[in-house]
């Protein structure tokens, strides 16, 4: 399977994951915590949808460029960092999501790409902890 096809599947996966998270957050807010709005989570979900639109536009205009997967993976890491900060920072239950860009990088570029992405998300998590 080509890298472009993997990135397109990844966009669909992003949409499904953030929609599931959005529905779950809405239900939690509605049923258990109506006095505590989850506006930051809604803002981040909108940011993910916007990122998917940007990724799709970049794919359409620059689909064969070697830097396109790097933009996708770096953007995902930053968005996941936002979710981690919004849900509690260093003690967030969502910090396991940092493994996703590493897995995507390993799937796209192999072991070297996965190791490079792991170093990047480790630095990002270090910034969150500080």
N, C-alpha and C positions, 0 to 999 in steps of 0.2 A: 504494500500500500504506500502511496506517495505521501510526502510530508504535507502537501497541500490538502490532501484528502483527510489526513489525520487532524489537521488544524480545523477543518470544517466540522468534523465530528466533535471536536473539542468545543467549538462554539455552541453546538446543539446541547452538549453536556452541561455547559455553563448555564444555558437558559433553563434547562430542566432543574439543575441544582438550586439556582437562585430563586426560581419560582416556588419550589418545594420549601425552601427556607422562608420565603416571604409569606406563604400561606400558613406555615407553622408558627411564625412570629405573630402574625395577625390573630390566629386562634388563641395563642397563649396570652396575648394582650387582652383580647376580648373576654376570655373565660376566667383568667387567674389574676391579671394585674391591670384592670382598666384605669387605675389611677396613675400608672407609670407608663407613659407612652414610649414606644420604641422607635422614635423618629430617626435616630442614627442608623438603625438597621434598615429602615425604609430608604434612607438616603443612599446607603451603600448598595442596596439592591438596585436602585435606579442607576447608580454608577456602573454596576455590572452590565445592565442592559445597554448603557451608553458605550461601554467598552466593547461589547459584542458588536454593536453597530460600527464602531471604529475599526475593529478587527476585520469585519466583513468588507468594509470599504477599502481597507489596505490590501486585503486579499484580491479584491476585484481589480485594483489599479497596479499593485506591485506583487502579484501572486508568486512570481518566480524568483524573488529576491532572497538571498540567504539570511538577511537580517530579520525577516518577518517572524519566524518562530521565536527569536529572541525577544522581540517586542511583545508577543503574546505571553510568553513565560514571565517576563519582567512585570508586565501589567497584572497578570494573575497574582504574582507574589505581593505586589503593592495592594491590590484589592483584598487579599487574604489578610495582610497586615492591618488594613482598616477594620475588617471584621473582628480580628483579635483585639485590637484596641477598643472597639465599641462594646465588646462583650466581656471586658474585665482585664485587659492588658496581659501581663505575664501569667496571671492565674486563670486566664480564659480557658473554658472547656473547648474552644474552637482552635486552639493552637496546633492540634494535630493536622489541620488543613494545610500547614506549611509543607507537608509531604507531597501534596498534589503537584506543585510546579516541578519538584524534583523528579517525580515519576514521569511527568510529561516530557521533561528535558531528556531523561534517560530513554524514553520511547522514541523520541525524535532523533537524538544525537548519539545515543549509546552511553557507555559508562562515563566517558570523559564529560559529556554534556550534563549528565546527572550529577557528577561530582562538582562541576562548576556551579550548577544551580543550587546544590546543597550549600556551598560556601556563601552564595548570595543570600539565600533565605536565613542562613545562620546569622549573617551580619544584620539583616533586617530584624530578626527576633532579638538580637542583642541590643539594637536601638530601642525596641519596645520595652525591654527589661530595664534599661537605663531610664 
